[in-house]
Amino acid sequence: MPSSVFFRQFERHDHAEGINAHATTYCPGCGHGLVQKYLAEAIDELGVKDRTVLVSPVGCAVFSYYYFDVGNTQAAHGRAPAVGIGHKTANPDSIVISYQGDGDLASIGLAEIISTAQMGIPMTVIFVNNATFGMTGGQMAPTTLIGQPTTTTPTGRTLFAGQPLKVAELIAGLDGPVFVERVALYDNRRRTHAKRAIKKALELQVNGTGFALIEVLSECPIHLNLEPEAAEAWVRESMEPVFPLGVKKDVTDGPGYPPFPTPTFDPERTLAALGTTTERPERYATTFPLHLDAEDISFKLAGAGGDGAQTTAMLITRAAISEGFDSTHIPSYGPESRGGTSYADVHVALNEVLSPAAPHPHVLVAFNAPSLAKFGPSVRTGGTIIYDSSVITTLPDTLTDGVRVVGVPFAEIANELGSVLVKNVVALGALQGVTQLFPKETFLAAIRSALRGKRALVELNEQAFERGASMAAELATR
């Protein structure tokens, strides 16, 4: 039956011209097409199209958003259940579907699916098991059969790779799920049953009953190197004995399953749980720093692990929030947490930060030469670079014209104060002195708040901030 859940025309890489405007990316004989047809029909029949969010990760179903006219979210490999938790808890009335393959769910995403299922959160997981990594070249998957040839096991999977993982049985053994079933697609009877199972799993979520997972044994004629009918026979004769069909768990008709608690969005309860207060902090800024940008100011702070870039970024964010503005801090530690360069992106917005990344910052604070070389050229024209002149003696020739560059000896000042550890606070002071982002008292209040319970450190950090601010202000005017 036609479904309003599918787009009438599929926008694909070829701009949806000709027959390709109505063709999916799935190979002939692949089970994904049938599974998605049954899923679309279930969404349609239950009348939840406008409430549905489909989460699809890496794999053959990666382009599901081309076909399903519902809310769509693309997740990182294996992380669809975790993303689904976010959707369901943020909007409990949404109908969340995690659509995953075996190379995704049963491999890199195994921890995510187990923890999500154990939570019992009302979600629906459609797990397509074709016993191979279909999208990436036919490598061995966790569900590949013993003796089955793949590109990484050309002579067949052996016991040295372990037995095939039986996901449905694994999930059914957890306390959280209410309904787990394995179905197949190799004949009309099995297809009819698969459609009913998918609809039941979705209906349970609509009723708020709990977590449900449907495992679908699916054909992959391409990597099996079989015609579609022969691939169906392979599923029936080879896969089904290893992965028996049927209901693995169903407690939906029993004495009742405890409903999943509705998340709270009450600000006072949330703040109480965090141990914070509703008391409004004192504000020192009279207006948004319009001299830097009219709506949103971006910063990048970069250095080696231990330089304190992340702490400085957090202090900027807290200071901005205390002044009543929206602010975000995104850390990126990377493999260079003890050398090279790691960084943090910060935004301070008049109303709302729309994207937390800062690929072309207004201001760069660089603690070492690799950071300046890497991120200096990305600072936008009219922006500012503040760097530690104690350790950076030569500026790269790749810096953009029209960028103000100010060198302040962060480490040298910190050593003079008796502790190199406060060089990041010197840098914070330098940022204030050069940019006048907020009044000094805004940042000092953030420092005092961060050092609550460590009174002996407050005076040292205040001195570090003041030294950085005064020297930077002097240098910036030269």
C-alpha positions in Angstrom: 0.0 0.0 0.0 1.2 3.5 -0.7 2.3 5.3 2.5 2.3 9.0 3.2 5.3 8.4 5.5 7.5 8.0 2.4 8.4 11.1 0.3 6.8 11.1 -3.1 10.2 11.8 -4.6 13.6 10.7 -3.3 16.1 13.5 -3.3 19.4 11.7 -3.9 22.9 12.6 -5.1 21.7 12.6 -8.7 19.2 15.4 -8.0 16.3 13.0 -8.2 16.0 12.8 -12.0 14.1 10.2 -13.9 13.6 6.7 -12.4 16.1 7.5 -9.7 13.7 9.9 -8.2 11.7 6.9 -7.1 14.5 4.4 -6.5 16.2 3.6 -3.2 19.8 3.0 -2.6 19.2 -0.6 -1.7 20.5 -3.4 -3.9 18.0 -5.7 -5.7 16.8 -8.4 -3.3 18.0 -6.6 -0.1 15.7 -6.9 2.9 16.0 -3.3 3.9 13.3 -2.2 1.4 10.7 -4.5 2.8 11.6 -3.7 6.4 11.3 0.0 5.7 8.0 -0.5 3.9 6.5 -2.3 6.9 7.8 0.4 9.2 6.4 3.2 7.1 3.0 1.4 7.0 3.0 0.9 10.8 3.7 4.6 11.3 0.9 5.5 8.9 -1.6 3.1 10.4 -0.9 4.3 14.0 -1.2 7.9 12.9 2.1 9.0 14.5 3.9 10.4 11.5 4.2 13.9 12.9 5.5 12.6 16.3 8.1 10.1 14.9 11.8 10.6 15.0 13.9 8.0 13.0 17.5 7.7 14.1 19.8 6.0 11.6 23.5 5.5 12.0 26.3 4.3 9.6 25.4 1.4 7.4 23.1 0.4 4.5 20.3 2.4 6.1 22.4 5.6 6.3 20.2 7.3 3.7 16.8 6.6 5.4 16.2 10.3 5.7 15.9 10.4 1.9 12.8 8.1 2.1 11.0 8.7 5.5 9.0 12.0 5.7 9.4 12.1 9.5 11.8 13.7 11.9 15.3 12.3 11.1 18.5 12.3 13.0 21.8 10.9 11.8 23.9 9.3 14.5 27.6 8.3 14.6 28.4 4.6 14.1 26.6 2.5 16.7 25.3 5.5 18.7 21.7 5.5 17.5 20.2 4.2 20.8 22.1 6.9 22.8 20.8 9.6 20.4 17.3 8.1 20.7 17.5 8.4 24.5 18.1 12.1 24.0 15.1 12.5 21.8 12.8 10.5 24.0 13.8 12.2 27.3 13.7 15.7 25.8 10.3 15.0 24.2 8.5 12.1 25.9 5.6 12.3 23.5 7.8 11.6 20.5 7.9 8.1 18.9 11.6 7.2 18.6 12.8 4.5 16.2 16.4 3.3 16.2 17.0 1.6 12.8 20.3 -0.3 12.8 22.2 -3.1 11.0 24.3 -5.9 12.5 27.6 -4.3 11.7 26.4 -1.2 13.6 24.3 -2.4 16.5 26.1 -5.7 17.3 29.6 -4.4 16.9 30.6 -0.9 17.7 27.2 -0.1 19.2 26.9 -3.1 21.4 27.4 -1.2 24.7 24.8 1.5 23.6 22.1 -1.0 22.7 22.6 -3.0 26.0 22.5 0.0 28.2 19.5 1.5 26.4 17.6 -1.7 26.5 18.3 -2.2 30.2 16.9 1.3 30.9 13.6 0.1 29.6 13.0 3.5 28.0 9.9 3.4 25.6 11.7 3.1 22.3 11.5 0.9 19.2 14.6 -0.7 17.8 14.6 -2.3 14.3 17.7 -4.5 14.0 18.4 -5.8 10.5 20.7 -8.8 10.6 22.2 -9.9 7.2 25.3 -11.5 8.7 27.7 -9.2 7.0 29.1 -5.6 6.9 27.0 -4.9 3.8 27.8 -1.2 3.1 31.6 -1.3 3.7 32.6 -4.3 1.6 31.3 -7.5 3.1 33.6 -7.9 6.0 32.9 -10.4 8.8 30.2 -9.1 11.2 29.4 -10.2 14.8 26.5 -12.2 13.3 28.5 -13.9 10.5 28.0 -17.7 10.5 30.7 -20.2 11.2 32.2 -21.2 7.9 30.6 -18.2 6.1 33.2 -16.6 3.7 33.6 -12.8 3.9 36.2 -10.4 2.6 38.0 -10.6 5.9 37.5 -14.3 6.3 37.8 -15.6 2.7 37.9 -19.2 3.9 35.0 -18.8 6.3 34.6 -17.7 9.9 36.3 -20.0 12.4 35.9 -20.5 16.1 38.9 -18.2 16.6 36.5 -15.4 15.8 33.9 -16.6 18.2 30.4 -17.8 17.7 27.8 -15.6 15.9 26.2 -13.1 18.3 22.6 -13.8 19.0 21.3 -10.3 19.7 17.6 -11.0 20.3 18.4 -13.6 23.0 21.0 -11.3 24.5 18.5 -8.4 24.7 15.7 -10.6 25.9 17.8 -11.7 28.9 17.9 -8.1 30.2 15.3 -6.8 32.7 14.5 -3.6 30.8 12.8 -4.8 27.5 9.2 -5.7 27.3 9.1 -7.2 23.8 11.8 -8.9 21.7 11.2 -11.0 18.6 13.2 -12.3 15.7 11.5 -12.5 12.3 12.5 -13.2 8.7 11.6 -12.2 5.1 12.2 -15.2 3.0 8.6 -16.0 2.1 5.1 -14.4 2.2 4.2 -16.0 5.5 7.3 -14.7 7.2 6.9 -11.2 5.6 3.3 -10.9 6.9 4.5 -11.9 10.4 7.4 -9.5 10.2 5.0 -6.7 9.4 2.8 -7.5 12.4 5.8 -7.7 14.7 7.2 -4.3 13.6 3.8 -2.7 14.1 3.4 -4.3 17.6 6.8 -3.0 18.6 5.8 0.5 17.5 2.4 0.3 19.1 3.9 -0.6 22.4 5.8 2.7 22.4 2.7 4.6 21.3 1.0 3.1 24.4 4.0 4.0 26.6 4.6 0.4 27.5 8.3 0.1 27.2 11.4 -0.9 25.1 10.9 -3.3 22.2 13.4 -4.8 19.7 12.7 -6.6 16.4 15.5 -8.5 14.9 15.0 -9.1 11.1 16.9 -11.8 9.3 17.6 -10.2 6.0 19.0 -11.2 2.6 22.2 -9.6 1.2 22.4 -11.1 -2.3 25.4 -9.0 -3.3 27.8 -10.2 -0.6 26.3 -13.7 -0.7 26.9 -13.7 -4.4 23.5 -15.3 -4.9 20.4 -14.5 -6.9 17.5 -13.1 -4.7 15.6 -16.4 -4.5 18.8 -18.3 -3.6 19.6 -15.7 -1.0 16.1 -16.2 0.5 16.8 -20.0 0.6 20.2 -19.3 2.3 18.5 -17.3 5.1 16.0 -20.1 5.6 18.4 -23.0 5.5 21.6 -21.5 6.9 20.7 -18.5 9.1 17.5 -19.6 10.7 19.0 -22.7 12.4 21.6 -20.4 14.0 19.1 -17.6 14.7 15.8 -19.3 15.5 12.7 -17.2 14.8 10.1 -16.3 17.3 9.3 -14.2 20.4 12.2 -14.1 22.8 10.5 -12.0 25.4 6.9 -10.7 25.9 5.8 -9.3 29.2 3.3 -6.9 27.7 0.3 -9.2 28.5 1.4 -10.1 32.1 0.5 -8.5 35.4 1.8 -5.1 34.2 5.1 -3.5 33.6 6.1 -0.4 35.5 5.8 2.7 33.3 8.9 4.5 32.5 9.1 7.7 34.6 8.4 10.9 32.7 11.4 13.2 32.7 11.1 16.5 34.6 11.9 19.8 33.1 11.2 21.8 36.3 14.1 24.3 36.5 14.2 24.3 40.3 14.4 20.5 40.6 17.1 20.4 38.0 19.2 23.1 39.8 18.7 21.3 43.1 19.9 18.1 41.7 23.0 19.9 40.4 23.6 21.5 43.8 23.2 25.0 42.4 21.0 27.9 43.3 18.3 30.0 41.7 19.8 33.1 43.1 20.7 35.5 40.3 24.5 36.3 40.2 25.5 39.9 40.3 26.0 41.4 36.9 28.7 43.9 35.9 28.3 44.4 32.2 25.8 47.0 31.0 25.4 45.7 27.5 26.5 42.9 25.1 30.0 43.5 23.8 28.8 44.9 20.4 32.3 46.1 19.5 33.2 42.4 18.9 30.1 41.2 17.2 26.4 42.2 17.1 25.0 38.8 18.1 27.6 36.0 18.6 31.3 36.1 19.5 33.4 32.9 19.0 36.6 32.0 20.7 39.2 29.3 20.3 41.6 28.5 23.1 44.4 26.1 22.2 47.5 24.6 23.8 49.2 21.5 25.0 47.6 19.3 27.7 48.2 21.0 31.0 48.3 24.5 29.7 44.8 25.2 31.0 43.0 26.1 27.8 40.0 24.1 28.8 39.7 25.8 32.3 40.1 29.2 30.7 37.3 28.4 28.2 35.0 27.2 31.0 35.7 30.5 32.9 34.7 32.6 29.9 31.5 30.5 29.5 30.6 30.9 33.2 31.3 34.6 33.1 29.1 35.0 30.1 26.2 33.1 31.6 26.5 35.0 34.8 26.0 38.2 32.7 22.8 36.8 31.3 24.0 35.7 27.9 23.9 32.3 26.2 27.3 30.6 26.1 28.7 27.2 25.1 32.0 25.5 25.7 33.0 22.5 23.6 36.3 20.8 24.6 38.4 18.8 22.1 41.2 16.9 23.9 42.2 14.6 21.1 45.2 12.4 21.2 47.5 15.3 22.0 46.3 15.8 25.6 50.0 15.7 26.7 51.7 17.4 23.8 50.9 19.0 20.4 47.7 20.9 20.5 44.2 20.4 22.0 41.6 23.1 22.0 38.2 24.4 23.2 35.6 26.3 21.3 33.5 29.0 23.1 30.6 31.1 22.0 29.0 34.0 23.7 25.7 35.0 22.2 23.3 37.9 22.8 20.3 35.5 22.5 21.2 32.0 21.5 24.2 30.1 20.3 23.1 28.3 17.1 26.3 26.3 16.6 28.9 25.7 19.3 31.9 25.1 16.9 34.3 27.9 16.1 36.0 27.1 12.8 36.7 30.8 12.2 36.9 32.5 15.6 36.8 36.1 16.4 39.5 35.5 19.1 42.2 32.9 19.3 44.2 32.4 22.5 47.3 30.3 21.7 49.4 28.8 24.5 52.1 27.2 22.3 53.5 27.4 18.8 51.8 24.4 17.3 48.4 25.8 18.3 49.2 29.2 16.7 50.4 27.6 13.5 47.3 25.3 13.3 44.6 27.8 14.2 46.1 31.2 13.6 45.2 31.2 9.8 41.5 30.4 10.7 40.9 33.6 12.6 38.6 35.8 10.7 39.6 39.2 9.3 39.2 41.8 11.9 39.7 39.3 14.7 42.4 39.0 17.4 45.1 36.6 18.3 46.6 36.6 21.8 49.6 34.3 22.3 52.1 33.3 24.9 55.2 35.3 23.9 57.2 33.4 26.6 57.2 30.3 24.4 56.3 31.6 20.9 59.1 33.6 19.5 58.3 33.5 15.8 54.9 34.2 14.2 53.9 32.0 11.3 53.7 33.7 7.9 50.3 32.1 7.3 48.3 34.5 9.5 45.4 36.4 7.8 45.9 40.0 6.9 43.8 42.3 9.1 44.1 40.3 12.2 45.4 42.0 15.4 48.1 40.0 17.0 49.2 40.6 20.7 51.9 38.6 22.5 51.7 38.4 26.3 54.2 36.3 28.3 51.6 34.1 30.1 54.2 31.6 31.5 56.8 34.3 32.4 54.2 36.3 34.4 53.0 33.1 36.1 56.6 32.1 37.1 57.1 35.6 38.5 54.1 35.0 40.7 55.5 31.7 41.9 53.3 29.2 40.0 53.3 28.4 36.3 49.9 26.7 36.8 48.2 30.1 36.8 49.4 31.0 33.3 45.9 30.2 32.0 44.5 32.8 34.4 47.1 35.3 33.1 45.8 34.4 29.6 42.2 35.1 30.7 43.3 38.5 32.0 45.1 39.1 28.7 41.9 38.3 26.8 40.0 40.8 29.0 42.7 43.5 28.6 42.8 43.2 24.8 39.1 42.6 23.9 37.2 44.2 26.8 34.7 41.4 26.4 33.4 42.0 29.9 34.5 44.2 32.9 37.3 42.8 35.0 34.9 42.1 37.9 32.9 39.7 35.7 35.9 37.4 35.3 37.1 37.8 38.9 33.7 36.8 40.1 33.9 33.6 37.9 37.4 32.9 39.3 36.2 33.2 42.9 33.2 31.0 42.2 35.4 28.3 40.6 37.8 28.4 43.6 35.1 28.2 46.3 36.6 26.2 49.1 40.2 27.0 48.0 40.6 30.4 49.6 44.4 30.2 49.6 44.4 30.1 45.8 42.0 33.1 45.2 44.6 35.8 45.9 47.2 34.2 43.6 44.7 33.8 40.7 43.4 37.4 41.1 47.0 38.7 40.9 47.5 36.5 37.8 44.4 37.9 36.2 45.2 41.5 37.0 48.8 41.2 35.7 47.7 39.6 32.4 44.9 42.2 31.9 47.1 45.2 32.6 50.1 44.1 30.5 47.8 43.1 27.6 45.9 46.4 27.7 49.3 48.2 27.5 50.6 46.0 24.7 47.4 46.3 22.7 47.7 50.1 22.5 51.2 50.0 21.0 
